Structure formats: structure tokens, C-alpha cells
Amino acid sequence: MVRKPNKTYLPVFMALTAALLIALVLALLFGSASLSLRELVVGLQGGEDYAAVIARYVRLPRVAAAGLAGVGLAVSGTLLQ
């Protein structure tokens, strides 16, 4: 018996991906020194003002490390099942 693919996975996957991207942007914007969206974009593209330093050298590595930790936990949970 061949199972038909469930088409409800695609909307759920898209919604979770959108939520992940929104969380990523919010994590980069908010902190002890809040940045505007414009300051964040300019800071990630280049520049040497305080927004660029905060965005590239403090928040981006922190968000990347959190993402890698989440991936590691997902993989270890999958392997343990």
C-alpha cells in the first residue's frame, strides 16, 4: 500500500521558517542597546559606527551560536529516538 504525501506539511514548514526569520531579526534588533532596522542593515553591510560593531561582533555571533546549539540539540534528539 502506497501512502499519499500529506500536503499540510508545506504550510507548517513555511510558517515555522517565517517565525524563525522573524525571531532572528528580533534577536539582532533588541538588546541592551536597541538598534533600528536601518542601523542593523547598514551595520551588517559595513561601516564602523557603534551599530556596526554591535551588530557584527556581538549580536550576529550570539545568534549564530544559538542557531548551532539548536541544530545540535535537534540532531541529538533525532539520534536518541
Buried (B, 14 or more C-beta within 10 A) or exposed (E): EEEEEEEEEEEEEEEEEEEEEEEBEEBBBEEEEEBEEEBBEBBBEEBEEEBBEBBBEBBBEEBEEEEEEEEEEEEEEEEEE
